[in-house]
Amino acid sequence: TQLLEQSPQFLSIQEGENLTVYCNSSSVFSSLQWYRQEPGEGPVLLVTVVTGGEVKKLKRLTFQFGDARKDSSLHITAAQPGDTGLYLCAPRTSAGGTSYGKLTFGQGTILTVHP
Amino acid sequence: DAGVIQSPRHEVTEMGQEVTLRCKPISGHNSLFWYRQTMMRGLELLIYFNNNVPIDDSGMPEDRFSAKMPNASFSTLKIQPSEPRDSAVYFCASSYLGGQPQHFGDGTRLSIL
């Protein structure tokens, strides 16, 4: 059974600050997705990373997949109140070489950005 | 485009009652997932279907839970009999293929008294 840990569990910052949240595991993943969930809504996909060492940027958000594909980080520059939400990482493991790879979600990081 | 549609949005019922949650996936998606979210356990996969066939139901907690997908545009998750510990937000998600990004509905908040 893989262990998946997201940290920190809670993060409360002021508008304009930078932050990084982490997703770590003991297992190697074929790919990893980051989702953001706002209150009363379902998670929404932000990005998928596939290659070890890969870095993807989405405006003020920078996602990195670890070289060994066991960990990932999400860095937000100049956070805004609209960034508030639950950030979930969801690694995918291959399943017998099929496309039926299951997503396993971390517990998430609850981010609050105060104006 | 319409996203994943779940109903009802909220359900409050007494323990022992049957609960049925409904999901309409995005048209053209052939994979459907049911998840349960609680503060303690986070987002857990209960079951997923591919082309209307259950592929993995290892996350279904016990026999009181059952899920069906009679056609490509409709799925149900049923709890019978319901218990207070079933209280959670239940999400349905769909994707074009099992390995593709999942699109989530807004969930059903279930409270069992």
Interface residues (C-beta under 8 A of the other chain):
Chain A: Q33 G40 E41 G42 P43 V44 L45 T48 L88 R92 T98 S99 Y100 G101 K102 L103 T104 F105 G106 Q107 G108
Chain B: V4 Y35 G42 L43 E44 L45 Y48 N50 I55 D56 F91 A93 L97 G98 G99 Q100 P101 Q102 H103 F104 G105 D106 G107
